[in-house]
Amino acid sequence: MGIPRFELLEPTSYEEASRLLASHETIPIAGGTAVVSMMRQRIFAPSHIVSLHRIPGLGEISKIEGGGLSIGAMTTLRAIETHPGVVRQYPLLAETLSRVANVRVRYSATLGGNLAHGDYRLDPPGALIALGASIRLGSVRGERTLPVEYFFKGFFETDKEEDEILLGIDLPAPVQAASSHYLKFTSHASVDWPCIGVAVFLRWDSGGRCEGGRVVLTAAAETPILLEGVDAVIQGKVITEAAARKVGDLAAQQLDPIEDASGSAWYKREIAPVLVRRALLEADRRRKQTE
Ligand SMILES: Cc1cc2nc3c(=O)[nH]c(=O)nc-3n(C[C@H](O)[C@H](O)[C@H](O)COP(=O)(O)OP(=O)(O)OC[C@H]3O[C@@H](n4cnc5c(N)ncnc54)[C@H](O)[C@@H]3O)c2cc1C
């Protein structure tokens, strides 16, 4: 089935894009992997579409003050996944992106489009939250920044206003002694959406004791879940099987699972602690490998 007719608008600044979004029945388009499919299915049929392709600077990856990395919203998932600075300094993000859909989708899909889509099953928010990334949004009212964990508000609901454009993501300076793992558990094919994804990021001291970390679950509930109480279990300790099990128990306590084609609520509640434990132990194993 074809897509409904529309007029394409091509602003050259985010402020102009924001004005167009406010004045027409329209949506922005980036890589189009989600938009085109939803239009084909007649989920929506806007009279206008605002292309973000002519806005300068949105497809760039650059260093920021303090040693972090800024990734423009129009950067494709594949370009980020293979960027030498990301691979070297933020391996958790590179690993996560390598597990999104298939390489064909990743060559078109952008990071901004991925996050703005707001799907609870998205893989990248797990890594971004675990790494402490912030999201930059722009509109006629100016720019604002918020931690990625506050961007997701509910089922397909984000903090983005209708006339706001995602400008990019800022990653904090890389942590020297860190290890990580993204465990994507799929119930059908390996390239499928996650049943549950677990992103683990751990910081270490020179004696091999954990300084703290973040554990984030995606696809498990209506929004990504940043587990609370993880540091109380692992800080100042080596990661034992028992400690990993305790962090898994936190997942079972804090999860209000969403039921979908990949698993019932009961199944997700049962499997989440197991996946958290395995992901933590794998992140610990990776640390030992680099000793
Ligand atoms: C076959 C297939 C399998 C997939 N599997 C996975 C998977 O396993 N894991 C996963 O995480 N994702 C998966 N996806 C989703 C995919 O990651 C998203 O479709 C993609 O990232 C969206 O990016 P895009 O640039 O194509 O966005 P578009 O389709 O252009 O836009 C998506 C949404 O974001 C809005 N938007 C886009 N850019 C901006 C911006 N800068 N500012 C404001 N709003 C914006 C659009 O208006 C639209 O609502 C899959 C998609 C397909 C087609």
Ligand as a Chemical Component Dictionary entry (heavy atoms), coordinates in Angstrom:
data_LIG
# 
_chem_comp.id                   LIG 
_chem_comp.type                 NON-POLYMER 
_chem_comp.pdbx_formal_charge   0 
_chem_comp.three_letter_code    LIG 
# 
loop_
_chem_comp_atom.comp_id 
_chem_comp_atom.atom_id 
_chem_comp_atom.alt_atom_id 
_chem_comp_atom.type_symbol 
_chem_comp_atom.charge 
_chem_comp_atom.model_Cartn_x 
_chem_comp_atom.model_Cartn_y 
_chem_comp_atom.model_Cartn_z 
_chem_comp_atom.pdbx_ordinal 
LIG C1  C1  C 0 12.117 -3.567 10.919 1  
LIG C2  C2  C 0 12.404 -2.690 12.105 2  
LIG C3  C3  C 0 12.893 -3.258 13.266 3  
LIG C4  C4  C 0 13.186 -2.441 14.373 4  
LIG N1  N1  N 0 13.737 -3.008 15.499 5  
LIG C5  C5  C 0 14.140 -2.199 16.514 6  
LIG C6  C6  C 0 14.808 -2.747 17.652 7  
LIG O1  O1  O 0 15.053 -3.937 17.762 8  
LIG N2  N2  N 0 15.183 -1.883 18.639 9  
LIG C7  C7  C 0 14.978 -0.532 18.549 10 
LIG O2  O2  O 0 15.382 0.208  19.441 11 
LIG N3  N3  N 0 14.346 -0.003 17.489 12 
LIG C8  C8  C 0 13.931 -0.804 16.483 13 
LIG N4  N4  N 0 13.295 -0.260 15.409 14 
LIG C9  C9  C 0 12.925 1.151  15.454 15 
LIG C10 C10 C 0 13.952 2.006  14.811 16 
LIG O3  O3  O 0 15.055 2.105  15.667 17 
LIG C11 C11 C 0 13.255 3.354  14.613 18 
LIG O4  O4  O 0 12.306 3.181  13.568 19 
LIG C12 C12 C 0 14.237 4.397  14.186 20 
LIG O5  O5  O 0 15.276 4.568  15.102 21 
LIG C13 C13 C 0 13.536 5.724  13.984 22 
LIG O6  O6  O 0 14.495 6.614  13.462 23 
LIG P1  P1  P 0 14.183 7.395  12.123 24 
LIG O7  O7  O 0 15.313 8.329  11.939 25 
LIG O8  O8  O 0 13.910 6.465  10.995 26 
LIG O9  O9  O 0 12.884 8.155  12.584 27 
LIG P2  P2  P 0 11.577 8.582  11.763 28 
LIG O10 O10 O 0 10.840 7.371  11.294 29 
LIG O11 O11 O 0 11.915 9.606  10.747 30 
LIG O12 O12 O 0 10.787 9.280  12.962 31 
LIG C14 C14 C 0 10.348 8.544  14.089 32 
LIG C15 C15 C 0 9.541  9.475  15.025 33 
LIG O13 O13 O 0 10.389 10.460 15.575 34 
LIG C16 C16 C 0 10.001 11.785 15.172 35 
LIG N5  N5  N 0 11.281 12.457 14.939 36 
LIG C17 C17 C 0 12.318 12.025 14.174 37 
LIG N6  N6  N 0 13.395 12.792 14.356 38 
LIG C18 C18 C 0 13.042 13.757 15.242 39 
LIG C19 C19 C 0 13.726 14.848 15.837 40 
LIG N7  N7  N 0 15.039 15.089 15.595 41 
LIG N8  N8  N 0 13.060 15.641 16.684 42 
LIG C20 C20 C 0 11.752 15.399 16.978 43 
LIG N9  N9  N 0 11.043 14.371 16.466 44 
LIG C21 C21 C 0 11.681 13.557 15.605 45 
LIG C22 C22 C 0 9.120  11.589 13.959 46 
LIG O14 O14 O 0 8.193  12.619 13.815 47 
LIG C23 C23 C 0 8.460  10.272 14.313 48 
LIG O15 O15 O 0 7.409  10.489 15.246 49 
LIG C24 C24 C 0 12.976 -1.047 14.297 50 
LIG C25 C25 C 0 12.457 -0.472 13.127 51 
LIG C26 C26 C 0 12.172 -1.274 12.029 52 
LIG C27 C27 C 0 11.643 -0.627 10.771 53 
# 
loop_
_chem_comp_bond.comp_id 
_chem_comp_bond.atom_id_1 
_chem_comp_bond.atom_id_2 
_chem_comp_bond.value_order 
_chem_comp_bond.pdbx_ordinal 
LIG C1  C2  SING 1  
LIG C2  C3  SING 2  
LIG C2  C26 DOUB 3  
LIG C3  C4  DOUB 4  
LIG C4  N1  SING 5  
LIG C4  C24 SING 6  
LIG N1  C5  DOUB 7  
LIG C5  C6  SING 8  
LIG C5  C8  SING 9  
LIG C6  O1  DOUB 10 
LIG C6  N2  SING 11 
LIG N2  C7  SING 12 
LIG C7  O2  DOUB 13 
LIG C7  N3  SING 14 
LIG N3  C8  DOUB 15 
LIG C8  N4  SING 16 
LIG N4  C9  SING 17 
LIG N4  C24 SING 18 
LIG C9  C10 SING 19 
LIG C10 O3  SING 20 
LIG C10 C11 SING 21 
LIG C11 O4  SING 22 
LIG C11 C12 SING 23 
LIG C12 O5  SING 24 
LIG C12 C13 SING 25 
LIG C13 O6  SING 26 
LIG O6  P1  SING 27 
LIG P1  O7  DOUB 28 
LIG P1  O8  SING 29 
LIG P1  O9  SING 30 
LIG O9  P2  SING 31 
LIG P2  O10 DOUB 32 
LIG P2  O11 SING 33 
LIG P2  O12 SING 34 
LIG O12 C14 SING 35 
LIG C14 C15 SING 36 
LIG C15 O13 SING 37 
LIG C15 C23 SING 38 
LIG O13 C16 SING 39 
LIG C16 N5  SING 40 
LIG C16 C22 SING 41 
LIG N5  C17 SING 42 
LIG N5  C21 SING 43 
LIG C17 N6  DOUB 44 
LIG N6  C18 SING 45 
LIG C18 C19 SING 46 
LIG C18 C21 DOUB 47 
LIG C19 N7  SING 48 
LIG C19 N8  DOUB 49 
LIG N8  C20 SING 50 
LIG C20 N9  DOUB 51 
LIG N9  C21 SING 52 
LIG C22 O14 SING 53 
LIG C22 C23 SING 54 
LIG C23 O15 SING 55 
LIG C24 C25 DOUB 56 
LIG C25 C26 SING 57 
LIG C26 C27 SING 58 
# 
